[in-house]
């Protein structure tokens, strides 16, 4: 059995970590939890500390793509997600892949420029 080095070993993320991943405020994530009922991170302890799992981060990625990247209002984002959840998920996934590819290409270009 081969060792998967790309596998994410972390099970839970704090609200601060998730906010930094997406470049938003923690209050934005809390607000999105109120607006999008399917976004429910696990909470623990009497202080109700949020613990985000990968499934929660995927939901946030979709919301972030619609609201922050594509510029939809929250009501429009809700409508898109509710009417065509699978299509919205696929578009967000494709966009994420394209951004990763772009970053890789830019890094490759910098290396090529360095060699010249």
C-alpha positions, -999 to 999 in steps of 0.1 A, spaced: 0 0 0 14 34 -11 17 63 13 -5 92 3 15 123 10 -13 146 -2 -38 133 23 -49 160 48 -44 145 82 -62 173 101 -98 164 110 -110 197 125 -102 234 118 -108 264 140 -129 293 127 -97 314 126 -80 288 103 -110 286 80 -113 324 78 -77 327 69 -81 300 42 -107 321 24 -95 356 34 -127 365 52 -135 376 87 -146 351 114 -178 372 117 -185 365 80 -184 328 86 -207 331 115 -231 351 94 -230 326 66 -239 299 92 -271 319 99 -279 324 62 -271 289 49 -288 263 71 -268 234 58 -235 250 70 -233 237 105 -199 231 119 -196 209 149 -194 227 183 -178 215 215 -177 225 251 -197 250 270 -182 278 249 -195 262 218 -162 264 199 -167 257 162 -149 228 147 -150 227 109 -146 195 90 -137 191 53 -174 189 44 -180 222 61 -150 237 43 -164 224 10 -197 242 17 -178 274 26 -158 271 -6 -190 270 -26 -205 300 -8 -172 319 -11 -171 312 -48 -206 325 -54 -205 355 -31 -169 367 -30 -155 355 -63 -185 357 -86 -201 386 -68 -236 372 -62 -258 386 -34 -266 361 -6 -302 357 -18 -290 348 -53 -263 324 -40 -290 307 -19 -312 304 -49 -284 290 -71 -274 264 -44 -310 254 -37 -320 251 -74 -289 234 -88 -267 222 -59 -247 197 -80 -240 222 -108 -229 248 -83 -206 224 -66 -190 213 -99 -185 249 -109 -168 257 -76 -146 227 -79 -136 236 -115 -128 271 -104 -106 259 -76 -87 236 -100 -82 264 -124 -69 287 -97 -45 260 -86 -33 254 -122 -28 292 -127 -7 293 -96 14 264 -108 19 280 -142 29 313 -127 55 295 -105 68 277 -135 70 310 -154 90 325 -126 114 296 -127 118 299 -164 124 337 -161 151 329 -135 169 306 -159 170 331 -187 
